[in-house]
Amino acid sequence: MNTIHHIIKSPVITEKATAIGAEGKYAFWVDPKANKNEIKTAIEKAFNVKVTNVNTHRLPGKLKRMGKNAGKRPLRKKAYITLKEGDSITIFEGV
């Protein structure tokens, strides 16, 4: 079993992610191998909130070139978390 810090990588701080924060939804970068139940328990333990819904989105790695050298960005996974009415995550306050 992975720890909370292995599952939750970082919050997604973009205009779209902060706009949905008013609706009680938050976005996080998570471990690509984590499932929805692991993500839910990690968020609940880390921030002491009640999660009602988890939606995930797997972003494939893009091919990138630098001159003649080619490489690939890693696969990433984003989780959209919906919290119970009245709960909020303070990391996003004032962003």
Secondary structure, 3 states (H helix, E strand, C coil): CCCHHHHEEEECCCHHHHHHHHHCEEEEEECCCCCHHHHHHHHHHHHCCCEEEEEEEEECCCEEEECCEEEECCCEEEEEEEECCCCCCHHHCCC
